[in-house]
């Protein structure tokens, strides 16, 4: 069956099937939270606005991380100093192909302005400065032990069912992409200051009530309750390479150079698209087919498209789809330059096909871009409180709970194991992880587990409805098929911005851009020249 995803109709809770989400109890917001700041000095403002606080400008720079950068460059790479040597061949390659690049180290970035709240804000300030010097793409070269990620905060629906925690802290790199504040309906107009995502200065970022239980319109939906004044327009293309070591970086750098130089890449595979749909996700074939049709990919011709249905067992696949499993997915990695998956997923798997299969791929003639429209498979850092994590208090935490007995405790080594109550209040998450809390997810296995696999992996870091990431994927495909764009970050921005324009006034938790665009993570090089 074919089901267009263009209108993004609202789904019921039941339609999420295995992709369920839980929330906790209400947290009262500061009554001054909705007060905006102004970049205009008080004595230069219209009458009645003198009491609005000044917005913070970029902090004064004590050490300039861009001191040795060219006057203009397109790709900013943020990395720890220990990765700089491994990144040098990539910088040389990018400069040679007309994509001037520069590496700014975290060590230098931290010296920009000691008064800045944390390293994530340091990085965001630098990105804003770099954009003023022509940067269009940002590569965060390191996992979250090396390069920080901002955590946004989800409060539960007051009185909602299934409450176990008073807050969730969820990592996102979209914080860096939404550079500026107060974009208007014409996003070319925005306030000329960095959006810090903490307008009420409570140390919590992009606070939202969730999840799908929040009715709309109400005073606590994602539009009417926005204490941190987050408009969620993507200003710049951001991707992360979740590398934990210099050898990870070297492997990825070599893959990018191979890909962009066309080394071992079969030219017959150029511009080919594979679609994989999961029989266990009822409407997956329709979503995938609608994505191909509405993006203009179908019009490229039958020779450019392959369609694979998985998990059909003894049942036939839909008309026009080939039934298969792991061997057929592996074959697609060797024949398609772009693979789109629609179905169920998890942090280290699709539905029945996962990280270890990815690590064992032997594709030698193609390195595909992979977009998974599925729950959780784009995750790159621990979600709180689901996983072991490093808290903002500098301590490790691993919170376990039992909803039936309404009990919880901290099981991290060295913690007391004392009761935390129920619902419990997890300590806020650090912008970093440590060696104990970082793990490898689907993106790491796709990019860094071997010299094969994928050249880029895009997916949702959270529970989602597959129509939503599929719409972003559709926008990226249309950027390629109908707009002729060939830089991965430009295509990614097109997909994000299409979603923002369509849904910017939505208060629905799964549709509001300031929630949903947090989910969609590009792992890879946003300056990649797509083959």
N, C-alpha and C positions, 0 to 999 in steps of 0.2 A: 504494500500500500504506500501511496505517496502522501506526505503530510508537510506542507510548506511551513517553515519555521519563521517566516517573515514577521508575523503578528505577535509572536511570543505570548501566546495565551497563558493565563494563570492556571497552574495545575493545583489539584487538591493534594492533601497530605498522602492519601492512598497511592497517588501516582508515583510517589518517590520510591515505593517498594523498599529495597534494602538500603536506600540512601536516606536514612532517617537522621534527625538531629535533635539534640536535647538542649534545653535552656534552663536558667535559674531564676532567682527572685529579683524584685525591683530594687534599683539603686536610685535614690533621689538626686536630681541634677541641681547644680547651682542656679539660682534664679537669675544671675547675671550672665548665664552661659550664652544667650542669644545676642549679646551686645557685640557689635562689630567694632573693629579698630579702623583708623583712618591713616593713610600715608601722608595726608596733608597737615602741616603744622596748625595748631589751634587758631592762631591769629589770622590765618588765611582761609578759614572755612566759612561757609554760609552761616547765617544766624541759626542758633539752635543746635549746632553740632560741636560746639567748643568742648563739651564734656566727654566726647567720645575719645577713648585713649589712642595714643599714637601706635601705629603698627611698627613692629621691629624691622629695621632695615637689615641687610646683610651685616653680620658682625665684623668689626675691624679685624684685619688680618695681621697676625704677628709673624707667621711664616707663610709664604705663598707657595702652595703645592704646585702651582702652574708656572713658577718662575722660569723653568727651563723648557716650557712648552712653546711650540711655534705660535706665531701671532694668531693663527686660525687653524683649527683642526676639527675633524668630523666625529671621531670616536674617542670618548673618554673611557679609559680603563681604570677601575678602582681595585687595588689589590694590596696585600701586605708586601713589605719590602722583600721578604724571602721568595716571592714569586716573580720578582721583576726580571731576573735573568731568564727564567723559563718563558716569559712573555716577549722577550726581545725579538725572537724570530717572527712573531706575529706582527709586532709593530713595524719591523722592516718590510714584511710582506704587504701590510696594509698601505704603508707609504708608497711602495712601488706600484700598487694598482690604483692609486688615486683616492685612497681613503685614509687621509692623514690621521694618525692615532697618537695618543699620549697616555702614559701610565702615571697616575698619581697614587702614591703609597698611603696606606692608612696611617703610617707613622707621621708623615708630613701633614696629612689632613687633620690629625688630632691637635696640631700646633696652630691651626688657623686662628682660633679664638677660644681661649680657655674658658670663657664664660658660657659657651654654648651648652645646652642641657645635656647632650650625650653625643656619642659618635654617629648615630644615625642622622642627627641634625647637622653635624659637621659635614657628612657626605652630601646631604641635600643642598646645603649652602654652596658647596663646591660645584655641584652639578649646575646650579643656577648661574654661577660665575662662568663656568665652561660653556653653557648655552649661549651666553653673551659673546663668546669668542667663536661661535659657529658650530659647537658640538650638537649633533643630532641624535647620537646614539651613546648609550652608557652600558658598559659591560662591567658587572660586579664579578670580579675574578676571585672567587673564593666562597667556600660554604660559610655558614653563619658562625663558625668559630673564628673566621678571618675578617669577614665583611658583614656589618650588622644589618638586621632587618627590623623594621618597625612592627610593633604589635598593636593591632586595633582591638577594641574592647566591645564585647557583646554582653548586654544585660538581658536577663530573662523577662518574658512577659509577666507582668504582675498577676499573680494568681494562676499562672499557666500550669498545665499538667506536666508531670515528669521532671519537675525542677530538682536538680541535684547540686548545682553550683550557683553562686551569686554573681559570677562573672566568668567569661571565657576570654583568653588572650591568644590571638591568632596572628601569626607572622605574615607579612606581606611586603613585597617590593614595589607595589603600586604607590606607596608613599613617595618614592623618588620620582615617579612619572608624573604625578599631580603636583607640579612644581609651584604653581602660583594660585592665588586665592581669587574668589569672586569673579569667575568667568560668567559672562552673560550668555544669553541665547546665541549670540554671535561670539564664539569663544576666542576670537581675535582680541576681544576686549577683556582685560582682567586687571586686577590690582597689581601694582608693580612691587609686590613683596612676596616672599616665600611663604607658602601655606604650611604652617607648623602642625596642623591637625590637632591642636590643643588650645583652642580659642578661649576656653574657660580656665586655662592654666591649673588644671587639677592633676597633671601628670598622667592622664589617661587619654588615649588617642582615638579619634574617629569613633566615638562612642555611639552605639546603636542598640536598639532593642531587637531581639530576635527570638525565634527564627520565623518559620512560616506561620506561626500562630497569631502574629500581630495583625489585627484587622486594619483595613485602610478604607477611607481616610480616618485617622484618629490623631490625637495629640502626640502619640508616641510612635507613629510610623516613621520611616526613614527620611521622609521629607520634613515633617512638622517637628520632629525631635532631632535636631542636628546641633548640639551644643558646641561642637568644635568647628562649625562653619566649613565643612568639607564639601566642595562642589564636584570633585572627582573627575575633572576633565584631564585627560592624558596630554601633557605638554611635550613629552620627550619619550623616545623608545628606550626601555630598560630591559636588559636580560641578565641572568645570573648563570655563571658556570660554577656548579656546586663542588669545586675542587677542594680537597682537604690536604693536598700535598703538591710539591713542585712536580712530581712525576705525573699526577693527574693533569696539571696544567700543560705539561709537555705533550701528553697524549692528545689533549683537545686541540692545542695549537697545530700539531701535525695534521689532525683531521681537517681543520679549517683550511689549511694551506693546500692539502690534497684536493679538497672539494672545490675551492675557488680556482685552482689551476687546472682542474679537470683530470688530475692524475687518477688512473684506474677507474674513471667514471665513464660508463658506457654512454656514448652520445645518443644512442637510440632511446635511452631512458629519459632524456631531457623532456621536461614538461609533461610528465606522466603522473597520474593521480590514482591512488588506491583508496577504496572505501571499505571499511570493515564494520559490520553491524552484528550486534549481539542478540540472538533469538530470545534470551531471557529478559531483555528490556523491550517490552511489547511494541513500541513504536519506532524502534531503532532504524529499521529499513526505510521507513517513510521520512524520518528526519535526515538520514544520510542522502537519500535520493533528492529530497527537497534542497539540501545544501548544494548538491552538484548542479541541479537545474537552475536554481535562483542565482547562483554565483556566476553562471556563464561557462562553467567547466564542461558541462554536457555538450555544449555547442562546439567544443574543440574537436569533437569526433570520438567515435567508439574506440579507436585504436589508442587513445590517450587515457582511457579509464578502465580500471578493473574493480569488480565488486565481489566481496567475500562475506558470506554469512557463517557465523560460528555458533556452536552450541545447539545445533538443530537435531542432534541425535539421529533417530531413524526418520525424522520428518523431512520433507523436502524444503529447500530454501525458496524464498520468493522468486517469482519470475524475473529473470535478468541477473540473478545472483548465483554465484558458485558456492556450494556448501563445502566447508573445510574446517581445519583446526590449526594446530601449532605448525605443521609442515607448510601449510599454505600461507600462514602469516609470515613465516621465515622467507618463503619464496617472494612474497610481496616486497620485503625489505631489499631484495636484490633486483627488483624490477621497477619500482615506483619511486619517484623523487619526492612525493608528498603522500603521506598516509594519514587518513582521517578515520578515527575510531569513534563509534557511538555505542554506548552500552554501560553496563555496570563496571565499577572499578574500585580500587583501593590504593593505599599509598605505595604498594609495591606490585600492583597487578592490574590487568584488565580482568575480565570474567573468565577465569580458567587459564590465563596466559600471563606470565609475570616476569619478575626481575631476573630470575635465573635463566629463563628462556632467552631473554634479551641479551644477557651476558654471554650466552653461547652462540649467538648469531654469527654466521660466517659470510655475510654479504660482502662481496669484494668489488662489485661493479656499480654500486649506488650507495650513497649515504642519505637516507630520506629525512625530510622534515616531518615530524610526527605531531599531530594534534589529537588529543584524546578528549572527547566530549563525554566525560564520565566523572563520577565522584572521586575526589581525593588523590587521583593519580599524578597530579602536578605538585604534590607536596614537596617541600624542600627543607623544612625545619619542623621541630615538634610543636604540636598544638597543645594548649593548656586548657584543662587539666588532664587531657587524655594520656600524655606521655611523660616520661622522665625529662626534666628540664632544669635549666639554670635560671634562678629567680633574680629579679632586680635587686634583691637583698644580698646577692653574692653567694647564696646557698643553693645546693641541689635539692630538688623536690620531686617526689613521685607519689602522687595522691591516689589512693585507692578508696573506693566507696562501694556500698551495698545499698541499693535503693529499697530493697525489701526490709532490711533491718534499720534503714535510715542511719547508717554509721559511715564514718570516713576517718582516714588517718594518713600520715605522711610516711611512706615506706622507704624513702631514700636513705642510703647508708649514713649513719651518724645522726639521723633524726630520732626523736623520742618515740615516734609511733603513737603519740597521744591523740586522743579524739579531736577532730577539727569541727565537730558538729555536723548538722545536716538540715538544710543545705549548707555547704561549706563555702568559705571564701578563699580561693587559692591565692597564694602570693603572686604578685604580678611577675611576668616573664621579663628577663633581661633581653636587650637587643642582640645579645650574643648567645651562642651555645658553647659548651666546652666539650672536651674529648669524650666525656661520659654521656652527654646528652645528644650529640649529633649522630645521626644514622644515615644510611644510604637509602634513597627512595628511587622511584621509577626513573626519574630524570637522570640521576647519577648513573644508574645501570645503562641507560640508553646512550649517554654521552661518554662516560669515563671508564666503564668496566672493561672495554676492549677497544681495539682499533676499528672495530666494525660498529654495528648498531645504528644510531641516528646521528645526524649533525645538529639537530635542534629538537627539543621536546617541549610542547606546550600543553598545559592541562590545568584542571581546577585543583586548588589546594584544599578544598572543603566539599562538604555535601552540597550538591547542586541539582538542578533539573536540566537534563541533557540538552533541551532546546536552547538554553541560555549560552553555554559555551559554543554550541553549534552555530549560533548566530555570529559570534566573533570569528569562528573558523570560516563561515560563509563570507564574511566581509574580507578576510584575508585572501580567500580564493578569488573573490571578485576583483580585488586589487591586482592580482596577477593576471587573471583571464580577461578582464574588460578594461582595466586602467593601465595595464602594461608595466606595472611596477615590479622591480626585481631586487629590491633591498628588503631583507626580512623585517627589519624594524619599521620600515615604511608601511609594509603590509600589516604588521601587527598593530600599528597605530590606526590604520584605516579600520580594522575590525573593532578595536576598542572605541574609536570615535563614532562609528556607525551605531554601536550599542548606546553610547552616551546620548547621542542626538535623539534616538528613538525613545529612550527611557529616562531622561534626566529628571523628569517630574514624578516618576513613580515612587510611591512610598512602600511598595511591596518588598519584603526583606530579600527575596531571591532575585528581584529584578532591579532594585535601586542601584544605580551605578556606584555609589559610595560604599556599597556592600559587595555587589557582584564583581566589580572590576578589581577588588582586592584579591579575588580568588584566582584570576587567570594569570598564571606565571609562565613567562618565556624563559626557558633554560637553554642557553646557547649564546651565540654572537649576534646581537641585533644589527650589526653592520654587514652581515653575511650577504654576498651577492648570490641570489638564488639561481640555480642552474635549471 
